[in-house]
Amino acid sequence: MRTYGFKEVYYEKAREAGVMFIRYEEFDRPELIRQDGELKVSLRDPVLRDQLIIDTDLLILSVATVPEPNNANLAQMLKVPLNSDKFFLEAHVKLRPVDFATEGVFVAGLAHSPKFIAEAIAQAKAAAGRASTIISKKAIEAEGIIAAVNEDICDGCGICKPICEYKAIEIVATEEDKKKAEINEALCKGCGACVGACPSGAMEQKGFKDNQLMALIDAALEETTALSI
C-alpha cells in the first residue's frame, strides 16, 4: 500500500481500526467466485504463498478512473500530447505543471490524471491563474527569433511538420497546385529543429540565416588572422 502526503494518516487509522490489506501480484489478481450460493473473493497471498477464500457480508468494488475515449481526437485537434495512459501530458511536471507546449492551452483535473477533489480544485485555480496572465493583456509579445520559409525553394515535402515540437508548421497548397510549408509565427519558439531537418534548405531562422552565419564566421576568421599577424 503506497500513500503520499497526509493521506498516510488515513491508512494508519484504517490499520488501527482493524482493516486488513492483502497484497497480490499484478498477473494474479483476485477473483470473484460463487461458493455455496454466496459471493466470495479468491486470491493468492504472496506472503503466505497460499490461496485464500474470503467470505463476504458486503462486497464493494471501487470504480476505476480511466481516460476519456475521445482524448486522442481532442489532443490532435488542440495539438497537445498524451501520456502512455492516454491522459493529457503537461509541458513540465515541475516548471509548467498546468501548461502544454502549445501556447494558450492548459490542463487540470481528471483530464491530467486520477486525483483527489482538493488536488483537482488546486490545479484548476492554477490553470485559471495562468490563463489570466494571457487574457489580461491587450497584446502578446511573441518570439523574435523564429523560423521562416523561403517559398522559392520549399517543395512542401512535409519533413519539417512532424519534427516541430510546438506544432507551428502546416503544409498548405498554393495557387499553382503545389505545396509549401507555412509557419504559424504565434506558435513558433525558434528552436531551429525544422531548419536542421529541411533537406532543401528552405527553412531559415531569423537572425541565424546562412548569409548571417557566414558573415559571422568570416569576421571571426579575419579577426583571428589579424591577431596572428
mmCIF file of the C-alpha atoms, coordinates in Angstrom:
data_MODEL
# 
_entry.id   MODEL 
# 
loop_
_atom_site.group_PDB 
_atom_site.id 
_atom_site.type_symbol 
_atom_site.label_atom_id 
_atom_site.label_alt_id 
_atom_site.label_comp_id 
_atom_site.label_asym_id 
_atom_site.label_entity_id 
_atom_site.label_seq_id 
_atom_site.pdbx_PDB_ins_code 
_atom_site.Cartn_x 
_atom_site.Cartn_y 
_atom_site.Cartn_z 
_atom_site.occupancy 
_atom_site.B_iso_or_equiv 
_atom_site.pdbx_formal_charge 
_atom_site.auth_seq_id 
_atom_site.auth_comp_id 
_atom_site.auth_asym_id 
_atom_site.auth_atom_id 
_atom_site.pdbx_PDB_model_num 
ATOM 1   C CA . MET A 1 1   ? 0.000   0.000   0.000   1.00 0.00 ? 1   MET A CA 1 
ATOM 2   C CA . ARG A 1 2   ? 1.530   3.296   -1.111  1.00 0.00 ? 2   ARG A CA 1 
ATOM 3   C CA . THR A 1 3   ? 0.154   6.626   0.010   1.00 0.00 ? 3   THR A CA 1 
ATOM 4   C CA . TYR A 1 4   ? 1.524   10.139  -0.314  1.00 0.00 ? 4   TYR A CA 1 
ATOM 5   C CA . GLY A 1 5   ? 1.340   13.382  1.582   1.00 0.00 ? 5   GLY A CA 1 
ATOM 6   C CA . PHE A 1 6   ? -1.113  13.459  4.511   1.00 0.00 ? 6   PHE A CA 1 
ATOM 7   C CA . LYS A 1 7   ? -3.076  10.520  3.061   1.00 0.00 ? 7   LYS A CA 1 
ATOM 8   C CA . GLU A 1 8   ? -0.775  8.245   5.084   1.00 0.00 ? 8   GLU A CA 1 
ATOM 9   C CA . VAL A 1 9   ? -2.831  9.235   8.149   1.00 0.00 ? 9   VAL A CA 1 
ATOM 10  C CA . TYR A 1 10  ? -5.938  7.562   6.716   1.00 0.00 ? 10  TYR A CA 1 
ATOM 11  C CA . TYR A 1 11  ? -4.009  4.340   6.071   1.00 0.00 ? 11  TYR A CA 1 
ATOM 12  C CA . GLU A 1 12  ? -2.689  4.297   9.642   1.00 0.00 ? 12  GLU A CA 1 
ATOM 13  C CA . LYS A 1 13  ? -6.168  4.892   11.083  1.00 0.00 ? 13  LYS A CA 1 
ATOM 14  C CA . ALA A 1 14  ? -7.578  2.071   8.951   1.00 0.00 ? 14  ALA A CA 1 
ATOM 15  C CA . ARG A 1 15  ? -4.896  -0.321  10.207  1.00 0.00 ? 15  ARG A CA 1 
ATOM 16  C CA . GLU A 1 16  ? -5.560  0.707   13.821  1.00 0.00 ? 16  GLU A CA 1 
ATOM 17  C CA . ALA A 1 17  ? -9.276  0.058   13.279  1.00 0.00 ? 17  ALA A CA 1 
ATOM 18  C CA . GLY A 1 18  ? -8.516  -3.499  12.171  1.00 0.00 ? 18  GLY A CA 1 
ATOM 19  C CA . VAL A 1 19  ? -8.778  -3.132  8.398   1.00 0.00 ? 19  VAL A CA 1 
ATOM 20  C CA . MET A 1 20  ? -6.630  -5.778  6.694   1.00 0.00 ? 20  MET A CA 1 
ATOM 21  C CA . PHE A 1 21  ? -4.838  -5.075  3.420   1.00 0.00 ? 21  PHE A CA 1 
ATOM 22  C CA . ILE A 1 22  ? -3.840  -8.156  1.396   1.00 0.00 ? 22  ILE A CA 1 
ATOM 23  C CA . ARG A 1 23  ? -1.196  -7.900  -1.289  1.00 0.00 ? 23  ARG A CA 1 
ATOM 24  C CA . TYR A 1 24  ? -1.498  -9.660  -4.649  1.00 0.00 ? 24  TYR A CA 1 
ATOM 25  C CA . GLU A 1 25  ? 0.561   -9.882  -7.809  1.00 0.00 ? 25  GLU A CA 1 
ATOM 26  C CA . GLU A 1 26  ? -0.471  -7.905  -10.873 1.00 0.00 ? 26  GLU A CA 1 
ATOM 27  C CA . PHE A 1 27  ? -0.519  -11.032 -13.039 1.00 0.00 ? 27  PHE A CA 1 
ATOM 28  C CA . ASP A 1 28  ? -2.532  -12.987 -10.438 1.00 0.00 ? 28  ASP A CA 1 
ATOM 29  C CA . ARG A 1 29  ? -5.439  -10.755 -9.491  1.00 0.00 ? 29  ARG A CA 1 
ATOM 30  C CA . PRO A 1 30  ? -8.289  -11.568 -7.073  1.00 0.00 ? 30  PRO A CA 1 
ATOM 31  C CA . GLU A 1 31  ? -11.358 -13.294 -8.485  1.00 0.00 ? 31  GLU A CA 1 
ATOM 32  C CA . LEU A 1 32  ? -14.993 -13.043 -7.504  1.00 0.00 ? 32  LEU A CA 1 
ATOM 33  C CA . ILE A 1 33  ? -16.461 -16.534 -7.140  1.00 0.00 ? 33  ILE A CA 1 
ATOM 34  C CA . ARG A 1 34  ? -19.793 -18.035 -6.078  1.00 0.00 ? 34  ARG A CA 1 
ATOM 35  C CA . GLN A 1 35  ? -19.479 -20.824 -3.499  1.00 0.00 ? 35  GLN A CA 1 
ATOM 36  C CA . ASP A 1 36  ? -22.386 -22.457 -1.661  1.00 0.00 ? 36  ASP A CA 1 
ATOM 37  C CA . GLY A 1 37  ? -24.674 -19.801 -3.072  1.00 0.00 ? 37  GLY A CA 1 
ATOM 38  C CA . GLU A 1 38  ? -22.595 -16.932 -1.636  1.00 0.00 ? 38  GLU A CA 1 
ATOM 39  C CA . LEU A 1 39  ? -20.204 -14.444 -3.196  1.00 0.00 ? 39  LEU A CA 1 
ATOM 40  C CA . LYS A 1 40  ? -16.603 -14.861 -2.110  1.00 0.00 ? 40  LYS A CA 1 
ATOM 41  C CA . VAL A 1 41  ? -13.204 -13.484 -3.081  1.00 0.00 ? 41  VAL A CA 1 
ATOM 42  C CA . SER A 1 42  ? -10.439 -15.848 -4.108  1.00 0.00 ? 42  SER A CA 1 
ATOM 43  C CA . LEU A 1 43  ? -6.827  -14.671 -4.266  1.00 0.00 ? 43  LEU A CA 1 
ATOM 44  C CA . ARG A 1 44  ? -3.295  -15.912 -3.696  1.00 0.00 ? 44  ARG A CA 1 
ATOM 45  C CA . ASP A 1 45  ? -1.372  -14.263 -0.855  1.00 0.00 ? 45  ASP A CA 1 
ATOM 46  C CA . PRO A 1 46  ? 2.286   -13.923 -1.948  1.00 0.00 ? 46  PRO A CA 1 
ATOM 47  C CA . VAL A 1 47  ? 3.409   -13.706 1.699   1.00 0.00 ? 47  VAL A CA 1 
ATOM 48  C CA . LEU A 1 48  ? 1.606   -16.841 2.900   1.00 0.00 ? 48  LEU A CA 1 
ATOM 49  C CA . ARG A 1 49  ? 2.060   -18.490 -0.529  1.00 0.00 ? 49  ARG A CA 1 
ATOM 50  C CA . ASP A 1 50  ? -1.399  -19.897 -0.253  1.00 0.00 ? 50  ASP A CA 1 
ATOM 51  C CA . GLN A 1 51  ? -4.792  -19.425 -1.899  1.00 0.00 ? 51  GLN A CA 1 
ATOM 52  C CA . LEU A 1 52  ? -7.271  -17.532 0.282   1.00 0.00 ? 52  LEU A CA 1 
ATOM 53  C CA . ILE A 1 53  ? -11.060 -17.694 0.136   1.00 0.00 ? 53  ILE A CA 1 
ATOM 54  C CA . ILE A 1 54  ? -12.608 -14.669 1.833   1.00 0.00 ? 54  ILE A CA 1 
ATOM 55  C CA . ASP A 1 55  ? -16.245 -14.743 2.960   1.00 0.00 ? 55  ASP A CA 1 
ATOM 56  C CA . THR A 1 56  ? -18.131 -11.512 2.301   1.00 0.00 ? 56  THR A CA 1 
ATOM 57  C CA . ASP A 1 57  ? -21.022 -9.834  4.091   1.00 0.00 ? 57  ASP A CA 1 
ATOM 58  C CA . LEU A 1 58  ? -20.702 -6.799  1.839   1.00 0.00 ? 58  LEU A CA 1 
ATOM 59  C CA . LEU A 1 59  ? -18.612 -6.693  -1.328  1.00 0.00 ? 59  LEU A CA 1 
ATOM 60  C CA . ILE A 1 60  ? -17.670 -3.228  -2.641  1.00 0.00 ? 60  ILE A CA 1 
ATOM 61  C CA . LEU A 1 61  ? -15.795 -2.808  -5.902  1.00 0.00 ? 61  LEU A CA 1 
ATOM 62  C CA . SER A 1 62  ? -14.081 0.530   -6.418  1.00 0.00 ? 62  SER A CA 1 
ATOM 63  C CA . VAL A 1 63  ? -14.666 2.264   -9.735  1.00 0.00 ? 63  VAL A CA 1 
ATOM 64  C CA . ALA A 1 64  ? -11.630 2.686   -11.953 1.00 0.00 ? 64  ALA A CA 1 
ATOM 65  C CA . THR A 1 65  ? -10.630 6.123   -13.184 1.00 0.00 ? 65  THR A CA 1 
ATOM 66  C CA . VAL A 1 66  ? -9.981  5.807   -16.910 1.00 0.00 ? 66  VAL A CA 1 
ATOM 67  C CA . PRO A 1 67  ? -9.248  8.468   -19.536 1.00 0.00 ? 67  PRO A CA 1 
ATOM 68  C CA . GLU A 1 68  ? -11.949 9.801   -21.833 1.00 0.00 ? 68  GLU A CA 1 
ATOM 69  C CA . PRO A 1 69  ? -12.017 7.664   -25.026 1.00 0.00 ? 69  PRO A CA 1 
ATOM 70  C CA . ASN A 1 70  ? -12.088 10.800  -27.207 1.00 0.00 ? 70  ASN A CA 1 
ATOM 71  C CA . ASN A 1 71  ? -8.893  12.219  -25.670 1.00 0.00 ? 71  ASN A CA 1 
ATOM 72  C CA . ALA A 1 72  ? -6.887  11.242  -28.751 1.00 0.00 ? 72  ALA A CA 1 
ATOM 73  C CA . ASN A 1 73  ? -9.200  13.222  -31.054 1.00 0.00 ? 73  ASN A CA 1 
ATOM 74  C CA . LEU A 1 74  ? -9.143  16.259  -28.753 1.00 0.00 ? 74  LEU A CA 1 
ATOM 75  C CA . ALA A 1 75  ? -5.350  16.046  -28.427 1.00 0.00 ? 75  ALA A CA 1 
ATOM 76  C CA . GLN A 1 76  ? -4.996  16.023  -32.206 1.00 0.00 ? 76  GLN A CA 1 
ATOM 77  C CA . MET A 1 77  ? -7.337  18.994  -32.581 1.00 0.00 ? 77  MET A CA 1 
ATOM 78  C CA . LEU A 1 78  ? -5.575  21.063  -29.894 1.00 0.00 ? 78  LEU A CA 1 
ATOM 79  C CA . LYS A 1 79  ? -2.112  19.744  -30.859 1.00 0.00 ? 79  LYS A CA 1 
ATOM 80  C CA . VAL A 1 80  ? -1.260  18.646  -27.331 1.00 0.00 ? 80  VAL A CA 1 
ATOM 81  C CA . PRO A 1 81  ? 0.347   15.359  -26.180 1.00 0.00 ? 81  PRO A CA 1 
ATOM 82  C CA . LEU A 1 82  ? -0.995  12.376  -24.255 1.00 0.00 ? 82  LEU A CA 1 
ATOM 83  C CA . ASN A 1 83  ? 0.963   10.125  -21.903 1.00 0.00 ? 83  ASN A CA 1 
ATOM 84  C CA . SER A 1 84  ? 1.152   6.341   -22.121 1.00 0.00 ? 84  SER A CA 1 
ATOM 85  C CA . ASP A 1 85  ? -2.116  6.021   -20.145 1.00 0.00 ? 85  ASP A CA 1 
ATOM 86  C CA . LYS A 1 86  ? -3.938  8.363   -22.592 1.00 0.00 ? 86  LYS A CA 1 
ATOM 87  C CA . PHE A 1 87  ? -4.252  11.227  -20.099 1.00 0.00 ? 87  PHE A CA 1 
ATOM 88  C CA . PHE A 1 88  ? -3.093  14.704  -21.171 1.00 0.00 ? 88  PHE A CA 1 
ATOM 89  C CA . LEU A 1 89  ? 0.598   15.388  -20.595 1.00 0.00 ? 89  LEU A CA 1 
ATOM 90  C CA . GLU A 1 90  ? 1.782   18.730  -19.196 1.00 0.00 ? 90  GLU A CA 1 
ATOM 91  C CA . ALA A 1 91  ? 4.779   20.636  -20.600 1.00 0.00 ? 91  ALA A CA 1 
ATOM 92  C CA . HIS A 1 92  ? 6.884   20.076  -17.456 1.00 0.00 ? 92  HIS A CA 1 
ATOM 93  C CA . VAL A 1 93  ? 5.845   18.339  -14.263 1.00 0.00 ? 93  VAL A CA 1 
ATOM 94  C CA . LYS A 1 94  ? 7.558   20.934  -12.012 1.00 0.00 ? 94  LYS A CA 1 
ATOM 95  C CA . LEU A 1 95  ? 8.199   24.083  -14.056 1.00 0.00 ? 95  LEU A CA 1 
ATOM 96  C CA . ARG A 1 96  ? 4.965   24.154  -16.097 1.00 0.00 ? 96  ARG A CA 1 
ATOM 97  C CA . PRO A 1 97  ? 2.504   21.778  -14.377 1.00 0.00 ? 97  PRO A CA 1 
ATOM 98  C CA . VAL A 1 98  ? -0.684  23.152  -15.998 1.00 0.00 ? 98  VAL A CA 1 
ATOM 99  C CA . ASP A 1 99  ? 0.754   24.299  -19.340 1.00 0.00 ? 99  ASP A CA 1 
ATOM 100 C CA . PHE A 1 100 ? 1.121   22.489  -22.628 1.00 0.00 ? 100 PHE A CA 1 
ATOM 101 C CA . ALA A 1 101 ? 3.908   23.049  -25.121 1.00 0.00 ? 101 ALA A CA 1 
ATOM 102 C CA . THR A 1 102 ? 1.131   24.559  -27.256 1.00 0.00 ? 102 THR A CA 1 
ATOM 103 C CA . GLU A 1 103 ? 0.646   28.103  -26.008 1.00 0.00 ? 103 GLU A CA 1 
ATOM 104 C CA . GLY A 1 104 ? -2.719  29.132  -24.588 1.00 0.00 ? 104 GLY A CA 1 
ATOM 105 C CA . VAL A 1 105 ? -3.938  25.617  -23.731 1.00 0.00 ? 105 VAL A CA 1 
ATOM 106 C CA . PHE A 1 106 ? -3.972  24.443  -20.103 1.00 0.00 ? 106 PHE A CA 1 
ATOM 107 C CA . VAL A 1 107 ? -4.824  21.225  -18.265 1.00 0.00 ? 107 VAL A CA 1 
ATOM 108 C CA . ALA A 1 108 ? -6.492  20.492  -14.924 1.00 0.00 ? 108 ALA A CA 1 
ATOM 109 C CA . GLY A 1 109 ? -8.374  17.809  -13.048 1.00 0.00 ? 109 GLY A CA 1 
ATOM 110 C CA . LEU A 1 110 ? -9.055  14.286  -14.286 1.00 0.00 ? 110 LEU A CA 1 
ATOM 111 C CA . ALA A 1 111 ? -8.039  15.265  -17.807 1.00 0.00 ? 111 ALA A CA 1 
ATOM 112 C CA . HIS A 1 112 ? -4.494  15.264  -16.433 1.00 0.00 ? 112 HIS A CA 1 
ATOM 113 C CA . SER A 1 113 ? -4.572  12.150  -14.216 1.00 0.00 ? 113 SER A CA 1 
ATOM 114 C CA . PRO A 1 114 ? -6.621  10.465  -11.461 1.00 0.00 ? 114 PRO A CA 1 
ATOM 115 C CA . LYS A 1 115 ? -6.590  12.749  -8.424  1.00 0.00 ? 115 LYS A CA 1 
ATOM 116 C CA . PHE A 1 116 ? -8.467  13.810  -5.304  1.00 0.00 ? 116 PHE A CA 1 
ATOM 117 C CA . ILE A 1 117 ? -11.020 16.637  -5.410  1.00 0.00 ? 117 ILE A CA 1 
ATOM 118 C CA . ALA A 1 118 ? -8.745  19.006  -3.460  1.00 0.00 ? 118 ALA A CA 1 
ATOM 119 C CA . GLU A 1 119 ? -5.954  18.421  -5.969  1.00 0.00 ? 119 GLU A CA 1 
ATOM 120 C CA . ALA A 1 120 ? -8.307  18.988  -8.909  1.00 0.00 ? 120 ALA A CA 1 
ATOM 121 C CA . ILE A 1 121 ? -9.503  22.288  -7.413  1.00 0.00 ? 121 ILE A CA 1 
ATOM 122 C CA . ALA A 1 122 ? -5.935  23.470  -6.755  1.00 0.00 ? 122 ALA A CA 1 
ATOM 123 C CA . GLN A 1 123 ? -4.897  22.596  -10.296 1.00 0.00 ? 123 GLN A CA 1 
ATOM 124 C CA . ALA A 1 124 ? -7.981  24.326  -11.741 1.00 0.00 ? 124 ALA A CA 1 
ATOM 125 C CA . LYS A 1 125 ? -7.089  27.501  -9.836  1.00 0.00 ? 125 LYS A CA 1 
ATOM 126 C CA . ALA A 1 126 ? -3.533  27.284  -11.173 1.00 0.00 ? 126 ALA A CA 1 
ATOM 127 C CA . ALA A 1 127 ? -4.793  26.871  -14.742 1.00 0.00 ? 127 ALA A CA 1 
ATOM 128 C CA . ALA A 1 128 ? -7.159  29.830  -14.324 1.00 0.00 ? 128 ALA A CA 1 
ATOM 129 C CA . GLY A 1 129 ? -4.277  31.926  -12.981 1.00 0.00 ? 129 GLY A CA 1 
ATOM 130 C CA . ARG A 1 130 ? -2.062  31.007  -15.929 1.00 0.00 ? 130 ARG A CA 1 
ATOM 131 C CA . ALA A 1 131 ? -4.839  31.793  -18.406 1.00 0.00 ? 131 ALA A CA 1 
ATOM 132 C CA . SER A 1 132 ? -5.389  35.173  -16.713 1.00 0.00 ? 132 SER A CA 1 
ATOM 133 C CA . THR A 1 133 ? -1.785  36.155  -17.412 1.00 0.00 ? 133 THR A CA 1 
ATOM 134 C CA . ILE A 1 134 ? -2.637  35.933  -21.114 1.00 0.00 ? 134 ILE A CA 1 
ATOM 135 C CA . ILE A 1 135 ? -6.192  37.244  -21.419 1.00 0.00 ? 135 ILE A CA 1 
ATOM 136 C CA . SER A 1 136 ? -5.451  40.197  -19.113 1.00 0.00 ? 136 SER A CA 1 
ATOM 137 C CA . LYS A 1 137 ? -3.045  41.683  -21.672 1.00 0.00 ? 137 LYS A CA 1 
ATOM 138 C CA . LYS A 1 138 ? -4.060  43.748  -24.674 1.00 0.00 ? 138 LYS A CA 1 
ATOM 139 C CA . ALA A 1 139 ? -1.240  42.301  -26.766 1.00 0.00 ? 139 ALA A CA 1 
ATOM 140 C CA . ILE A 1 140 ? 1.026   39.261  -26.567 1.00 0.00 ? 140 ILE A CA 1 
ATOM 141 C CA . GLU A 1 141 ? 4.712   39.613  -27.271 1.00 0.00 ? 141 GLU A CA 1 
ATOM 142 C CA . ALA A 1 142 ? 5.872   36.742  -29.494 1.00 0.00 ? 142 ALA A CA 1 
ATOM 143 C CA . GLU A 1 143 ? 9.366   35.369  -30.064 1.00 0.00 ? 143 GLU A CA 1 
ATOM 144 C CA . GLY A 1 144 ? 11.546  37.465  -32.365 1.00 0.00 ? 144 GLY A CA 1 
ATOM 145 C CA . ILE A 1 145 ? 13.849  34.660  -33.463 1.00 0.00 ? 145 ILE A CA 1 
ATOM 146 C CA . ILE A 1 146 ? 11.503  32.301  -35.289 1.00 0.00 ? 146 ILE A CA 1 
ATOM 147 C CA . ALA A 1 147 ? 11.618  30.114  -38.373 1.00 0.00 ? 147 ALA A CA 1 
ATOM 148 C CA . ALA A 1 148 ? 10.829  31.415  -41.843 1.00 0.00 ? 148 ALA A CA 1 
ATOM 149 C CA . VAL A 1 149 ? 10.217  29.673  -45.178 1.00 0.00 ? 149 VAL A CA 1 
ATOM 150 C CA . ASN A 1 150 ? 11.945  30.506  -48.435 1.00 0.00 ? 150 ASN A CA 1 
ATOM 151 C CA . GLU A 1 151 ? 8.978   29.827  -50.731 1.00 0.00 ? 151 GLU A CA 1 
ATOM 152 C CA . ASP A 1 152 ? 11.174  29.808  -53.837 1.00 0.00 ? 152 ASP A CA 1 
ATOM 153 C CA . ILE A 1 153 ? 12.982  26.711  -52.565 1.00 0.00 ? 153 ILE A CA 1 
ATOM 154 C CA . CYS A 1 154 ? 10.331  24.927  -50.468 1.00 0.00 ? 154 CYS A CA 1 
ATOM 155 C CA . ASP A 1 155 ? 8.756   21.944  -52.233 1.00 0.00 ? 155 ASP A CA 1 
ATOM 156 C CA . GLY A 1 156 ? 6.299   21.049  -49.454 1.00 0.00 ? 156 GLY A CA 1 
ATOM 157 C CA . CYS A 1 157 ? 7.904   17.688  -48.641 1.00 0.00 ? 157 CYS A CA 1 
ATOM 158 C CA . GLY A 1 158 ? 6.480   17.844  -45.098 1.00 0.00 ? 158 GLY A CA 1 
ATOM 159 C CA . ILE A 1 159 ? 9.590   16.571  -43.288 1.00 0.00 ? 159 ILE A CA 1 
ATOM 160 C CA . CYS A 1 160 ? 9.594   19.621  -41.031 1.00 0.00 ? 160 CYS A CA 1 
ATOM 161 C CA . LYS A 1 161 ? 5.983   19.269  -39.834 1.00 0.00 ? 161 LYS A CA 1 
ATOM 162 C CA . PRO A 1 162 ? 6.256   16.208  -37.516 1.00 0.00 ? 162 PRO A CA 1 
ATOM 163 C CA . ILE A 1 163 ? 9.596   17.457  -36.152 1.00 0.00 ? 163 ILE A CA 1 
ATOM 164 C CA . CYS A 1 164 ? 8.142   20.717  -34.844 1.00 0.00 ? 164 CYS A CA 1 
ATOM 165 C CA . GLU A 1 165 ? 7.593   20.315  -31.092 1.00 0.00 ? 165 GLU A CA 1 
ATOM 166 C CA . TYR A 1 166 ? 5.168   23.248  -30.993 1.00 0.00 ? 166 TYR A CA 1 
ATOM 167 C CA . LYS A 1 167 ? 3.010   22.239  -33.998 1.00 0.00 ? 167 LYS A CA 1 
ATOM 168 C CA . ALA A 1 168 ? 3.747   25.565  -35.663 1.00 0.00 ? 168 ALA A CA 1 
ATOM 169 C CA . ILE A 1 169 ? 4.168   24.212  -39.208 1.00 0.00 ? 169 ILE A CA 1 
ATOM 170 C CA . GLU A 1 170 ? 1.424   23.370  -41.688 1.00 0.00 ? 170 GLU A CA 1 
ATOM 171 C CA . ILE A 1 171 ? 1.745   22.123  -45.259 1.00 0.00 ? 171 ILE A CA 1 
ATOM 172 C CA . VAL A 1 172 ? -0.613  24.153  -47.452 1.00 0.00 ? 172 VAL A CA 1 
ATOM 173 C CA . ALA A 1 173 ? -1.478  24.187  -51.140 1.00 0.00 ? 173 ALA A CA 1 
ATOM 174 C CA . THR A 1 174 ? -0.501  27.157  -53.311 1.00 0.00 ? 174 THR A CA 1 
ATOM 175 C CA . GLU A 1 175 ? -2.378  28.685  -56.242 1.00 0.00 ? 175 GLU A CA 1 
ATOM 176 C CA . GLU A 1 176 ? -0.087  26.800  -58.617 1.00 0.00 ? 176 GLU A CA 1 
ATOM 177 C CA . ASP A 1 177 ? -1.323  23.448  -57.192 1.00 0.00 ? 177 ASP A CA 1 
ATOM 178 C CA . LYS A 1 178 ? 1.944   22.980  -55.350 1.00 0.00 ? 178 LYS A CA 1 
ATOM 179 C CA . LYS A 1 179 ? 2.628   22.525  -51.667 1.00 0.00 ? 179 LYS A CA 1 
ATOM 180 C CA . LYS A 1 180 ? 4.681   24.613  -49.274 1.00 0.00 ? 180 LYS A CA 1 
ATOM 181 C CA . ALA A 1 181 ? 5.362   24.861  -45.564 1.00 0.00 ? 181 ALA A CA 1 
ATOM 182 C CA . GLU A 1 182 ? 3.718   27.685  -43.649 1.00 0.00 ? 182 GLU A CA 1 
ATOM 183 C CA . ILE A 1 183 ? 4.857   28.922  -40.216 1.00 0.00 ? 183 ILE A CA 1 
ATOM 184 C CA . ASN A 1 184 ? 2.421   29.978  -37.521 1.00 0.00 ? 184 ASN A CA 1 
ATOM 185 C CA . GLU A 1 185 ? 4.540   32.759  -36.026 1.00 0.00 ? 185 GLU A CA 1 
ATOM 186 C CA . ALA A 1 186 ? 2.475   32.858  -32.825 1.00 0.00 ? 186 ALA A CA 1 
ATOM 187 C CA . LEU A 1 187 ? 3.294   29.228  -32.063 1.00 0.00 ? 187 LEU A CA 1 
ATOM 188 C CA . CYS A 1 188 ? 6.902   29.091  -33.264 1.00 0.00 ? 188 CYS A CA 1 
ATOM 189 C CA . LYS A 1 189 ? 9.531   29.233  -30.497 1.00 0.00 ? 189 LYS A CA 1 
ATOM 190 C CA . GLY A 1 190 ? 12.590  29.457  -32.722 1.00 0.00 ? 190 GLY A CA 1 
ATOM 191 C CA . CYS A 1 191 ? 14.113  26.155  -31.586 1.00 0.00 ? 191 CYS A CA 1 
ATOM 192 C CA . GLY A 1 192 ? 15.605  25.553  -35.047 1.00 0.00 ? 192 GLY A CA 1 
ATOM 193 C CA . ALA A 1 193 ? 14.659  21.866  -35.297 1.00 0.00 ? 193 ALA A CA 1 
ATOM 194 C CA . CYS A 1 194 ? 12.889  22.366  -38.619 1.00 0.00 ? 194 CYS A CA 1 
ATOM 195 C CA . VAL A 1 195 ? 15.850  24.312  -40.018 1.00 0.00 ? 195 VAL A CA 1 
ATOM 196 C CA . GLY A 1 196 ? 18.203  21.418  -39.361 1.00 0.00 ? 196 GLY A CA 1 
ATOM 197 C CA . ALA A 1 197 ? 15.768  18.870  -40.798 1.00 0.00 ? 197 ALA A CA 1 
ATOM 198 C CA . CYS A 1 198 ? 14.867  20.685  -44.039 1.00 0.00 ? 198 CYS A CA 1 
ATOM 199 C CA . PRO A 1 199 ? 16.583  18.791  -46.906 1.00 0.00 ? 199 PRO A CA 1 
ATOM 200 C CA . SER A 1 200 ? 16.188  21.648  -49.401 1.00 0.00 ? 200 SER A CA 1 
ATOM 201 C CA . GLY A 1 201 ? 17.424  24.422  -47.107 1.00 0.00 ? 201 GLY A CA 1 
ATOM 202 C CA . ALA A 1 202 ? 14.150  26.303  -47.468 1.00 0.00 ? 202 ALA A CA 1 
ATOM 203 C CA . MET A 1 203 ? 13.758  26.676  -43.707 1.00 0.00 ? 203 MET A CA 1 
ATOM 204 C CA . GLU A 1 204 ? 15.677  29.558  -42.205 1.00 0.00 ? 204 GLU A CA 1 
ATOM 205 C CA . GLN A 1 205 ? 15.795  31.001  -38.721 1.00 0.00 ? 205 GLN A CA 1 
ATOM 206 C CA . LYS A 1 206 ? 15.509  34.759  -38.414 1.00 0.00 ? 206 LYS A CA 1 
ATOM 207 C CA . GLY A 1 207 ? 18.709  36.160  -37.027 1.00 0.00 ? 207 GLY A CA 1 
ATOM 208 C CA . PHE A 1 208 ? 20.596  32.976  -37.928 1.00 0.00 ? 208 PHE A CA 1 
ATOM 209 C CA . LYS A 1 209 ? 20.264  32.815  -41.713 1.00 0.00 ? 209 LYS A CA 1 
ATOM 210 C CA . ASP A 1 210 ? 23.048  31.238  -43.743 1.00 0.00 ? 210 ASP A CA 1 
ATOM 211 C CA . ASN A 1 211 ? 24.409  34.570  -45.007 1.00 0.00 ? 211 ASN A CA 1 
ATOM 212 C CA . GLN A 1 212 ? 24.382  35.981  -41.458 1.00 0.00 ? 212 GLN A CA 1 
ATOM 213 C CA . LEU A 1 213 ? 26.215  32.964  -40.055 1.00 0.00 ? 213 LEU A CA 1 
ATOM 214 C CA . MET A 1 214 ? 28.756  33.058  -42.876 1.00 0.00 ? 214 MET A CA 1 
ATOM 215 C CA . ALA A 1 215 ? 29.324  36.762  -42.210 1.00 0.00 ? 215 ALA A CA 1 
ATOM 216 C CA . LEU A 1 216 ? 29.993  35.964  -38.540 1.00 0.00 ? 216 LEU A CA 1 
ATOM 217 C CA . ILE A 1 217 ? 32.445  33.225  -39.482 1.00 0.00 ? 217 ILE A CA 1 
ATOM 218 C CA . ASP A 1 218 ? 34.255  35.470  -41.978 1.00 0.00 ? 218 ASP A CA 1 
ATOM 219 C CA . ALA A 1 219 ? 34.510  38.234  -39.377 1.00 0.00 ? 219 ALA A CA 1 
ATOM 220 C CA . ALA A 1 220 ? 35.856  35.797  -36.790 1.00 0.00 ? 220 ALA A CA 1 
ATOM 221 C CA . LEU A 1 221 ? 38.444  34.449  -39.280 1.00 0.00 ? 221 LEU A CA 1 
ATOM 222 C CA . GLU A 1 222 ? 39.541  37.958  -40.241 1.00 0.00 ? 222 GLU A CA 1 
ATOM 223 C CA . GLU A 1 223 ? 39.977  38.895  -36.581 1.00 0.00 ? 223 GLU A CA 1 
ATOM 224 C CA . THR A 1 224 ? 41.931  35.701  -35.915 1.00 0.00 ? 224 THR A CA 1 
ATOM 225 C CA . THR A 1 225 ? 44.173  36.389  -38.921 1.00 0.00 ? 225 THR A CA 1 
ATOM 226 C CA . ALA A 1 226 ? 44.775  39.978  -37.817 1.00 0.00 ? 226 ALA A CA 1 
ATOM 227 C CA . LEU A 1 227 ? 45.743  38.850  -34.294 1.00 0.00 ? 227 LEU A CA 1 
ATOM 228 C CA . SER A 1 228 ? 48.137  36.211  -35.615 1.00 0.00 ? 228 SER A CA 1 
ATOM 229 C CA . ILE A 1 229 ? 49.921  38.787  -37.780 1.00 0.00 ? 229 ILE A CA 1 
# 
